[in-house]
Amino acid sequence: MSITKDTVKKISKLSRIASNEKFEENMITDLNSILKFVEQLNEVKIDNVEPLASTVDQELIKREDEVKLMNEKKDILSNSPSDNENFYVVPKVIE
């Protein structure tokens, strides 16, 4: 299969890309080179090759789920520079 000028014009129209003569010639060259590469990939023999999810043969590390108390109000308020009941107080930034 090769890309023609009519195909590039149709693609340009469908994708709403403005095209001119130079653009169309460049696209024909680029798309034909991509298709040529894909045809080369079709020549690779993959009869006895299993599909891979990853090239690294490694199992995931499993860990126990533990419930932890995090972001408790008293711990967060203890970091406040000033003490003001239940609010986190910081110095005034805008004067």
C-alpha positions as CSV (number, residue, x, y, z in Angstrom):
1,M,0.0,0.0,0.0
2,S,1.3,3.4,-0.8
3,I,0.0,6.9,0.1
4,T,-1.1,9.1,-2.8
5,K,-1.9,12.8,-3.1
6,D,-5.6,12.1,-2.9
7,T,-5.1,10.2,0.4
8,V,-3.2,13.0,1.9
9,K,-5.8,15.5,0.8
10,K,-8.6,13.4,2.4
11,I,-6.6,13.0,5.7
12,S,-6.0,16.8,5.7
13,K,-9.7,17.5,5.2
14,L,-10.8,15.0,7.9
15,S,-8.3,16.3,10.4
16,R,-9.0,19.9,9.4
17,I,-5.3,20.6,8.7
18,A,-4.6,23.2,6.0
19,S,-2.4,21.8,3.3
20,N,-0.4,23.1,0.4
21,E,1.6,21.4,-2.4
22,K,4.8,21.2,-0.3
23,F,3.0,19.9,2.8
24,E,1.3,17.2,0.7
25,E,4.7,16.1,-0.9
26,N,6.3,15.9,2.5
27,M,3.4,13.9,4.0
28,I,3.5,11.4,1.1
29,T,7.2,10.8,1.7
30,D,6.8,10.5,5.5
31,L,3.8,8.3,5.5
32,N,5.3,6.0,2.8
33,S,8.4,5.6,4.9
34,I,6.3,4.7,7.9
35,L,4.4,2.1,5.9
36,K,7.6,0.7,4.6
37,F,8.9,0.2,8.1
38,V,5.7,-1.5,9.2
39,E,6.0,-3.9,6.3
40,Q,9.5,-4.8,7.5
41,L,8.1,-5.6,10.9
42,N,5.6,-8.0,9.3
43,E,8.6,-10.0,8.0
44,V,9.8,-10.8,11.5
45,K,9.2,-14.4,12.5
46,I,7.3,-14.6,15.8
47,D,5.9,-18.1,15.6
48,N,7.1,-19.4,19.0
49,V,7.3,-16.1,20.9
50,E,4.9,-15.6,23.8
51,P,3.4,-12.1,24.4
52,L,5.2,-10.1,27.1
53,A,4.0,-7.6,29.6
54,S,7.5,-6.6,30.5
55,T,11.0,-7.5,29.3
56,V,12.2,-7.9,32.9
57,D,11.6,-11.3,34.5
58,Q,10.8,-10.1,38.0
59,E,7.9,-10.7,40.4
60,L,6.2,-7.9,42.3
61,I,7.2,-7.4,45.9
62,K,4.3,-8.3,48.2
63,R,3.7,-6.6,51.5
64,E,1.1,-6.8,54.3
65,D,-1.5,-4.2,54.4
66,E,-1.3,-2.3,57.7
67,V,-3.7,0.3,59.0
68,K,-1.8,3.3,60.4
69,L,-3.0,6.5,62.0
70,M,-1.8,9.3,59.8
71,N,-2.4,13.1,59.6
72,E,-4.0,13.4,63.0
73,K,-5.2,16.8,63.9
74,K,-3.0,17.1,67.1
75,D,0.1,16.1,65.2
76,I,-0.4,18.6,62.5
77,L,-1.3,21.4,64.9
78,S,1.9,20.7,66.9
79,N,3.9,22.0,63.9
80,S,2.2,25.4,63.9
81,P,4.5,28.3,64.8
82,S,1.8,29.8,67.0
83,D,-0.8,28.2,69.2
84,N,-4.5,29.2,68.5
85,E,-6.9,26.5,69.6
86,N,-7.8,24.3,66.5
87,F,-6.2,26.4,63.8
88,Y,-2.9,26.3,62.0
89,V,-1.4,29.8,62.4
90,V,1.3,31.1,60.2
91,P,3.0,34.5,59.9
92,K,1.2,37.1,57.8
93,V,2.5,37.2,54.2
94,I,0.7,40.1,52.6
95,E,0.7,43.5,54.3
